[in-house]
Amino acid sequence: MSQHAHAAALSFEYPTVDDARLVERSVRVEVDQLDDDRSTAGVRRTDSRVAVDIEADDLVALRAGLNSWLRYVSVAERVAGCESTRLS
């Protein structure tokens, strides 16, 4: 990710590694679709934890990115039938 003025990190813990892998693979496809001049995002998984890092030039773009990624993760969880514990 490039350097932007504002950043936020979301972290989700799942009951199993398989649940985390399924959610990560489901939302990762959106990374390049949403990146623009004002914001970028990255998705990574470590064991049963999925993290989404968002950077933006301004707070409006950061808020929009947060809302989008929270929605993507929520939809992926509902479709997969799993729930996370949101860590941050």
N, C-alpha and C positions, 0 to 999 in steps of 0.2 A: 504494500500500500504506500501511497505517496504521503508527504507531510501536509496535513491540513491544520487549521487553527484549533479545531475542536475534535474531541474524540470521546467515544463511549465504548464500553465492553459489556456484553451480555454473556452470562454463563448459565448453563442448564445441566443439571445432574439427573441421570436416568437410572432406573433400577437395574438395567443390564447393559452390557456393551452392545448387544445386538440392537436394542432400542435406540441407543445413541448413534450407532452407525446408520440406522435407517433414517433417522431425522437428519443427520448430517448430510447424507447423500441426497435426500429430498430437497434440502434448501441450498446446497452448494451450487446447484445449476443456476440459481438466481444471481450469483456474484457478478458475473460479467454483464448481465442484463440490466442491472441497476446503476452500475458505476457511471458517473458522468463527470463534468468539470468541477462540480461543487462537492461531490462526496464519493467515497469508496467504502467497500466492505470486504471482509475476509471471514471465512468459516474454517474452523479447525476442530478436531476431536482428539481427546486424549482419554483412552479407556472409555468410561461411561459418562464423560463430560463433553459437552459441545459448547464451543465459545464462538461468539460473533463479535468481531471488532469493526467499529464504524468510525470513519473519520470524515469531517466535513469542514468546508470553508466558513460556514456561518451557522448560527444556532437553528435557524429555520430548516436548513438542509439536514442538520443533525437530528432534529426532532422527526422530520419526515422519514429519515433512514431508520431511526429507532422504531417508529410505528410500523414501517413496512416489515422489518425483520422480526419483530415480535409477532406480527400477523402470520408471516411465513412459517415460523416455528410452531405457532399454535395450530395452524392448519395441518402441518405435517404430523404433529402429535395426534390430532383427532383422527386423521386418516389411518395412521399406524396403530391407533388404539393404545397409546402409551401416554404417561404423564411425567413431567419433569418436576424437579424441585428447582425453582429459579434461584440461583445463587447471587446474581447481581443484575 
